[in-house]
């Protein structure tokens, strides 16, 4: 007890914090005034408000400037919110995502774009693409793959029908929580989307072996149900807990703590080059031996590192497939442009989906 801090000890330190806070607020508003001028110039030449290359450059510079003790991840989170406020000053953005509110896609969008932009929830991934095409939103967020379960077919299919371009990727850790407005030992029923329930099976088997498990259309819907149902719980996000007013009884109950979902940010145009980029293409080949290998050989011959490959049925001809491939490099680079043109000679159809900065952090 003799070593505990007293009010007298804390007073000068708290006074110093207050003084620093005043300076920080002043500097942030100085920065905001410059942002307003940037917004005027962008509106004049119709430049996009969200520039992933600039975002990457700003965050990289913050990391380089950081001397601690705050970790880079903490400063990056602060700057993402700062940039979110900047978007609102330049021109309010609307982000489309797979709803309902409180979904994992909503959480991912909030972590990427912050709380100062507008959000539009839609009923399906295809509707995210449609909302962008119809100018109902400025940007869309769509899941492309999960580290444990692979590619998201609905997103891949949507690219077949949409002119949307990929301008950024977002990596988000999958964190599930048990939400309820009663103690753990009073829970008799658990609601959630089947995929989320599966990802928490071991925890639920151990801690709620007798509870009935009920499938819901989404984790958000599960949270909405348990907000008014006694003795019920939901497996859902922390954002769903906040939106629907349900307590987090246990956090991080997922069986695999390393599970990550990757999202694409879709826009009318690609991002400018940053030096650490990826390019995504989709193509279909002739139904002939070695056709896919010929395309992949082109990438190898041009020294392009393949980072992802997936396939989907074309839905037009039986046994015809579209291939989705990502590799390092930007479409503006000569070797990438040359490789794409060389690959076309082995394809019935090839479309560049976009070039975008490689994600640095898991949010």
Secondary structure by P-SEA (a helix, b strand, c coil): cccccccccaaaaaaaaaaaaaaaaaaaaaaaaaaaaaaaaaaacccccccaaaaaaaaaaaaaaccccccaaaaaaaaaaaaaaaaaaabbbbbbcccccccaaaaaaaaaccccbbbbbbccaaaaaaaaaaccccbbbbbcccccccccaaaaaaaacccccccbbbbbcbbbbbbccccccccccccccaaaaaaaaaaaaaccccbbbbbcccaaaaaaaacccccbbbbccaaaaaaaccccccccccccccbbbbbbbcccccccccccbbbbbbbccccccaaaaaaaaaaaaacccccbbbbbbccccccbbbbbbbbccccccaaaaaaaaaaaaaccccccccccccccccc
